[in-house]
Amino acid sequence: MPTVTKSATLDTLGLPAGDHLVRFHVEAEVISFEVAASQPPAATIEPDGARKPTGFVKKWGGTAEKFEDPEDVWLRHINDKHLR
């Protein structure tokens, strides 16, 4: 298992861009690690710079219901920010 010191940065692990599942074993001043799974980043942007449509708005657009509770500050924040 590769090892790094506790003060090492994540760049020291040498992982490429993407999602990784890493197992760490921490000791006094040394951390050993094992990469359990790696997945490269998904290509979400087309070569011409446009994003691929996901269909989210078509499926879920207009389905939100507004609930009001004057005592719930968080609900009021969500309504003000996300609902019209």
C-alpha positions in Angstrom: 0.0 0.0 0.0 1.4 3.4 -0.9 2.0 5.8 2.1 2.1 9.5 2.6 2.8 11.7 5.6 -0.1 13.4 7.4 1.0 16.8 6.2 1.0 15.8 2.5 -1.5 17.4 0.1 -4.0 15.4 -1.9 -1.9 16.0 -5.0 0.6 13.6 -3.5 -1.8 10.7 -4.0 -1.3 11.0 -7.8 -4.9 10.6 -8.7 -6.2 11.7 -12.1 -9.3 13.9 -12.4 -12.5 12.0 -11.7 -14.3 10.3 -8.9 -12.3 7.9 -6.6 -13.2 5.7 -3.7 -10.1 5.6 -1.5 -9.5 3.6 1.7 -7.1 5.3 4.2 -5.3 3.7 7.2 -4.1 6.4 9.6 -1.1 5.8 11.9 1.0 8.2 14.0 2.6 10.3 11.2 1.9 8.1 8.2 -1.2 7.5 6.1 -1.4 4.4 3.9 -4.1 4.4 1.2 -5.6 2.1 -1.4 -7.7 3.2 -4.4 -10.7 0.9 -4.3 -12.5 2.4 -7.4 -11.9 5.2 -9.9 -14.1 6.7 -12.5 -13.0 9.3 -15.0 -15.1 12.5 -15.1 -18.2 12.2 -17.3 -18.2 14.3 -20.5 -21.1 16.7 -19.9 -20.1 19.4 -22.4 -20.2 18.9 -26.1 -17.1 19.7 -28.2 -18.8 22.9 -29.5 -19.2 24.1 -25.8 -22.9 23.4 -25.6 -24.2 21.1 -22.7 -26.2 18.0 -23.5 -29.9 18.4 -22.5 -30.7 16.2 -19.6 -34.5 16.3 -19.9 -34.8 17.5 -16.3 -36.9 20.5 -17.0 -39.2 18.6 -19.4 -39.8 15.9 -16.8 -40.0 18.0 -13.6 -40.8 21.6 -14.8 -43.9 23.0 -13.1 -44.3 20.2 -10.6 -43.2 22.0 -7.5 -45.8 22.9 -5.0 -45.5 26.0 -2.7 -46.1 25.3 0.9 -46.4 28.3 3.3 -45.6 28.3 7.0 -44.8 31.7 8.4 -42.9 30.2 11.4 -40.5 28.1 9.2 -37.6 30.3 8.2 -36.0 27.6 6.0 -39.2 26.9 4.1 -39.6 30.7 3.5 -36.0 30.8 2.2 -36.6 27.9 -0.2 -39.9 29.4 -1.5 -38.2 32.8 -2.0 -35.2 31.4 -3.8 -36.6 28.6 -5.8 -40.3 29.1 -6.4 -42.1 31.9 -8.2 
